[in-house]
């Protein structure tokens, strides 16, 4: 099992909290790295709502979720330009060990020795819920996309979206001008999506030009094709009839399954599947801190803005834990020599 070099701080999770923690660790002169289970940085922002605007991040009147991730990545990158960003993706942390006076975070394939840990694991390691039909399994990677990372790739395609929630309707709205056609199917006629988006998609379907179609009480019945998808059959669950429609891309928008895994068994202070932290973001084990959606305390707000503040506290505590001679208080960035300002 590959063992990575010992770091001062290892951050579990590359969501907004983890990315800001990586920046902060660099600013404090600590060596740091992110380990994340997903294939891309950004946590919920990338996986669940990349194309949505966020209005309550300080300093941005509005910002697309994917653009905030880009800006956070750029901010974190400034201390790590030569070696590339110290980020290890598709690495789910499954264990915590102690060795030679430091911790080792263990993933399914690698070992990450570290002097301290900042847990910014949000709602846990999450993965898109897969299509329940057994026949669909072999089409993942051949036309069935669990995640949408490049909407432009669906230009002039016949896209089938399965689901009735925010993601299903958001992607219908996003793709309807790019795709040749977008068809949404849902097992019922009750949608769990923002009313304005549902209205927008329903209005587009009502035009009747075939560019946007909605079939309620329908489910996927068969996928046709050889190596790529050449069409699908969808079944009316009430009438028990099946029809074939044009389709070469399937986007299942069935939500996510999230899993906190072994984190809950690490001897940390846990309250209702969240980490109960002190005002110093301590978790109950020395050198292990937590920040962001995973934490709880009286008055906790699960917001990006709070995650940023908690990341700063957690990292400053971790730096002081690793280097007791370094102060907890970082001083003002506007005054730090690391940014070419006055001596700190
Ligand atoms: P996350 O974003 O959840 O990131 C955690 C990361 O940790 C993930 O990448 C995950 O893969 C990784 N991870 C977890 N467990 C492991 C493990 N064992 N090993 C490796 N990696 C692991 N907030 C706002 O402030 N404003 C908004 O407008 C807003 N809109 C939202 C809209 C939607 C649709 C949703 C779903 C949320 C919204 N939020 C909003 C909430 C916001 O997204 C969260 O508060 C924020 O993402 C929390 O950031 P985080 O970094 O703490 O956790």
Boltz pocket constraint, residues with backbone or C-beta under 6 A from the ligand:
constraints:
  - pocket:
      binder: B
      contacts: [[A, 12], [A, 13], [A, 14], [A, 15], [A, 16], [A, 17], [A, 18], [A, 35], [A, 36], [A, 37], [A, 38], [A, 40], [A, 42], [A, 43], [A, 44], [A, 45], [A, 48], [A, 49], [A, 53], [A, 54], [A, 55], [A, 56], [A, 91], [A, 92], [A, 93], [A, 94], [A, 120], [A, 121], [A, 122], [A, 123], [A, 124], [A, 125], [A, 126], [A, 166], [A, 259], [A, 260], [A, 261], [A, 291], [A, 292], [A, 293], [A, 294], [A, 302], [A, 303], [A, 304], [A, 305], [A, 307]]
      max_distance: 6.0
